[in-house]
């Protein structure tokens, strides 16, 4: 009788545990099904450099390997709108990308600010004009990041909150581009590489401060890309790509899946 009773109690506990786990699974599935996700931003969000572009996205180059699509595929939200676009600045996000946002939107992701700061032009200067010109152009970008970009970020974050008052907003930054004293024997000088990395950090830190001020969630990808910078021997970033120049200094598919997606998954 005692053994029988113990067996009965054990079975009851197992059933309760099973119901509990099952209930949690159902709740998680229901939560995912109720998510309305809108992915905004620039080329780091659209997936430039990752390949496999949606032909209907034209020059925006939205990739099926970009982190917003990877997150959508893994979580099956109730709705998904992908408006991120290559080359987008803060004003472009405000004017061209916010259409899908509503009070029903529950999740927004964005990366923006690099184009406002002129990073593409700065990198071109660094590649073509040597160390002195590179450092001077990077210093111009740093001054813009310090003095002008915070207001631009405030404007786009305010616009997002105004149209999606109930959404969780995840703001992702940019990786450091170079592993210093790494495997690259040609190309930019170490002085130029260090200046570029420092400016990328300054941009990330500026974004983080504005994100905190707005009560959004900051997704820092720098840790994920550590060991996978250009000159690391296992780079998740394109260096200068003379055959397809738009790929230059953008994440490869591995950078989207190994760098951006895990950060988004952990915070969304």
Protein Blocks (a to p, Z undefined) as FASTA:
>chain_A
ZZmmmmmmmmmmmmmmmmmmmmmmmmmmmmmmmpccddeddfklnogojljiafklmmno
pafkbfklmmmmmnopabdcdfbdehiafklmmmmmmmmpcfklcbdcddehjlmnommm
mmmmmmmnojklmmmmmmmmmmmmmmmmmmmmmmmmmmmmmmmmmbccdddddddfbdgh
iabfghjdfklmmmmmmmmmmmmmmmmmmmmmnopacddfklmmgopaghklpacbdcdd
fklmmlgopacfklmmmmmmmmmmmmZZ
